[in-house]
Each structure stands twice: as structure tokens, then as C-alpha cells.
Amino acid sequence: MTRILSKSAFIAALSLIILAGYAVLFGSSSGAAELHQAPHLAASNTTNFSAPVGSLTRGQATDAGEVRIVVTTNQGGNLLSRVVATVPNPGVMTSEDTSSSAAAPNQTAAAGDIVFSQIYASGGLVGSTFQNNFLQVFNRTNNTIDINSWRFHISDANGTSGLTISFASSRGIGIPAHRYLLIQFGDPSPNGSPVPNPDFIVPGTFPPPPPGFPPIPPFNLPTSGKVFLTGPAANLSATSCPLPNPEVIDLVGYGSTNTCFEGTGPTATINNTTAAVRKNGGLIDTDNNANDFAVRPPTPLNHTSRPIDDAEFFVRQHYSDFLNRPPDASGLSFWVDQIPACVDAQPCLDVRRINVSAAFFLSIEFQETGYLVERLYKTSYGDATGTSTVGGAHQISVPIVRFNEFLPDTQQIGQGVIIGDPNAPMILENNKVAFIDQFVQRTRFTTAFPVSMTSEQFVDTLNTNAGGALSQAQRDQLVSDLSTSAKTRAQVLRAVAEDADLVNAEKNRAFVLMQYLGYLRRNANDAPDSDYSGYDFWLTKLLQFNGNFVNAEMVKAFISSSEYRQRF
């Protein structure tokens, strides 16, 4: 089993965390960015229309950029479009969205630019997670894309019934780069939780038609079916299987009975507690529905969400930021499963994300790689001095290692290491020996510790830099070992850096440092900071709560900060 924590290590490292986490009810966190929530489109916000329309273009007026929901059905061999509701526009193009880097309004998107990223199709049943079904789409590009009047084609697995839905607004409907759009379907049900903040609500029953027009039958997202997306000019039937077709931007067949899909097969079967979720937050698109989607608990994301809000993307990013490697399959599955286990309770979900995040710092793999690098620098060169304005301007001691040193050195020690793999201990040991042997040959080290130093001077200098971690007996033994060549300089340095007293004494400082090096990928005094005030604030708060990062709200603040979220 290849997880970043072994079972015993996981229990030891996280049992206290989880207990602490659930004991805390989160309010606003100091330093954490408040997320703008999309308005829930209640019935009072929806105006029903029954007038037939031919097509709605960007130039056709709607009040204040409102969005008209247009349903197109095939009735008697004729395609009939009708406005069924007008709702507020959650994603109106703004001057920021239409900058030079944004896509032009109604720009023709290439296949895969906008993709279906989550399909939940059994809401409202007894035991369902949510009261309603939903579709979620994702903009995979680096530009804002206007989906004004684009057509969402939906049908059952057999292609016997279906319809097309589009959303039209005079001001456009922009999905910013790497953002989502959440569409809820159906009338409310007493079973399950409300879908959180959908961007659009498509009702399950439609208003009566005008005289001379047939009614639109009640509709909901089929439990097994297909969805495909086209531009506004495509006149394809929702019940058709249109592949291959250059007009199709994305198509997903979901459920094992489906016969229309991209690639080798449809997504796996989903039920009232699972959704078809496109892997890695929606970024994966190999035109193979069977491989591009996983079946997981539903976690709907709307236009305010970013990929980091997706459980798999979140975990993958932690492997990259803290362990400097891609995830192993079982470790990825294990940690992803920890996050959506309580999706219907936001405080619970927050705690899960915080605990998973902290687990990467506390993992054996990081402690033996990144944290060791931090202690090697401290043992070799002591502390640096920084300036803080917390409680008045003053100087503080701070870790000396810098991001451009920490990153490559951590990568070198961790190369090929996956804790839990049978070969991991041997690989890790070989990496440590090779790295530290090289470390003591660097010019910076040989300048600080010239060969003219006596064994006593060498050991005492290391011990002083480490804050006096060694006992007298330990110090004397290392001096003897170095004097008799029983240990090399590299081995003595490692012995001091791995001393248990130093490991315990430095942990809180390193934990705060990793909020900057790991989450923000910068030094604690780099812009937008100009000194170590932020570092000082969080270290003081962490020490105030005896190292309890949940009560200190430190991890919460960093993973919800605008600086962190804007990375993605």
C-alpha cells in the first residue's frame, strides 16, 4: 500500500488533529479571504415566460443582463424553442473579464475548451445526497469564454427522449479561466440537501404554452444518459449521437447502459450518493469518458469556485507542493476520500480539508525530506535575523533556509521516495547519505567550517547553531567519533540535525515557514510581504495554542487566502 502515511503513522499523526478539528466551529479567520457566494436563485428570483422564440442572440436585449433560459424540443419533427424563465446572471462579462487576455464574446471554442466536469443525476430520492440533479461545466482555458446561447443537449441513454437548453443574455455569460458553471435541474424535493448556490436553475415543469403550441413535457437530468455541448449555431438533435462532429465541444455518456460516448466507453454507473466527476478538477480530457471520469461523492462547484476547491486537485497539489512528486494511486485515492465524506456540512468539510493539508507536513515523507533540509540549514548556519512590526518594530530570529535552496534540496532527498513502498527506506537512506555528503562539500559550508577547525570546534559550532540540542554526553561522543574518524563531517552534521530535541524544538517554526514555502511558494518576507511580520504573527499564534494549528486557524487562513487561491 503506497500512502504518504502508513496506517500506524496516520493514526498517530492525525487522531489528535481530527479530534481537535471537530471541536472547533470556524468563524472568519484572520488573514483568510472571504469567498463571494453566488446567489441562490430562489423561486422569487425567477420569472416564467411561455413565448416561443426562434433564437436569442447576444444583441437581443434582456433587462440588466438577465439570462433567459431557452428550452428547445423536437416536437413532430420540428425544433421548437421557448423561453421558460428569466433569471439573474451570475457570470455577466465584466471589464476585467473582457481584457485583452480574455476570449472574444461568442468566440468559437475548440473541442475540450469547455467540458462537463461533474454529473449528478439521482437527486431527490430517498437517501440522496442532494435534492436536485446538476450539471457542472469547467473552462479549461486561460481565457474567459462567453457561452451565451450555447446549447446543452441532454437525452436518456436510449436517445428516445431529450431536449436542448441554452442560456441567453444581452451582456454575455462569461466563464472565467479555470472556473466552473453549476446548473441545477428539476423541482425541489424533500430528500437530500439543497444544491449549494447553483448558477442557474432549470425547472422540472415548464409554464403553459401560448395558444396553438404544444406543452413541454416535465424534464429532469436522466439517471443514465448523455450530455453534449455545442455553439449557438449548431442544429443537432439532443437525441442523436453526433460523434464525430466538429461542432461538438464536449460529449459525455454516463451510466453503463449508455451507447453514445467519447472513447472506449461511458463513465461508470452513478447513483443517488455518487456523481461522475472529471479527474483533477476538470483538467483531464483525453476524449475517453471511461478514463476521464471517476465515480465519487458529489461536490458541486459554481462560478466562484476554483480547481483547488476540487478534492482531487487539492490533494494532487499537496503532493506537488510538499512532497515534490506526483501522487501514487492508492495515496491519492485515500486522501481524496477523506475530503468529501461530509459534503453536506461545510464546517465539517473545512475541517477535513485542513486536516488533509496538515497531514502532508506531518507525514513521514515530508519530515524525512523537507523538514530535514530545514534543520540541516539551521544546524549548519544558525538562524537569520528578520524585522517584524507585530507589537512594534523589532528584530526576530527566523529560519535561514530560502525557498530557492529549500526546493531543489528537498527534491534531491525525496527523489524516488514513496513512503509505504517496500524500497522506500533504502532509497531514502541512500538519498540522505548522498545529499549530505555533497552538502558538506559546498563552498558555503567549507567557508563556515574550514578544515583547520578542530573536532571540538566543529561539533560545538553545529550544536550552538542548533540551539544547544545535544546533551554533554552526546556532544563528547560526536567529538570523539570525528577525532577518530569513526564518523565523517557529513555523519556528524546529520547526527545533530536529526537529534530528537532539535526536531521537537524547531517544529513550530518550520510549520509556519512551510505555510509560505509550501502554499505560497515564496519566502516569508517576499512580496506582498516586506518583512517577517506575517511569519511572526502566525508563529506567535501557533505557540499561543501550543502548536494546535486548528485552534490557531493557521492552515485554514493560508489555504483560503486569496494569494493561495489565485495560484489556480
Secondary structure, DSSP 8 states (H G I E B T S, - for coil): ---SS-HHHHHHHHHHHHHHHHT------TT-----------GGG-B----EES---TTS--GGG-EEEEEEEEETTEEEEEEEEEE--TT---TTTTSTTS--TT----TTSEEEEEEE--TTSTT-SBSSEEEEEEE-SSS-EE-TT-EEEEEETTSSSEEEEEEE-TT--EE-TT-EEEEEES---SSSB--SS-SEEE-SS-----TTS---------SSEEEEEE-TT----TTS---S-TTEEEEEEESTT----STT-------TT-EEEESGGGT---S-HHHHEEEE------TT--GGGSHHHHHHHHIIIII-S---HHHHHHHHHHSGGGTT-HHHHHHHHHHHHHHHHHSHHHHTTHHHHHHHHHHHH-EEEEEE-TTSSEEEEEE---HHHHHHHHHHHHTT--TTSTTHHHHHHHHHHHHHHHHTTSHHHHHHS-TTS-HHHHHHHHHHHTTS-S-HHHHHHHHHHHHTTSS-HHHHHHHHHT-HHHHHHHHHHHHHHHIIIIII-S-TTSTT-SSSHHHHHHHHHHHHTTT-HHHHTHHHHHHTSHHHHTT-
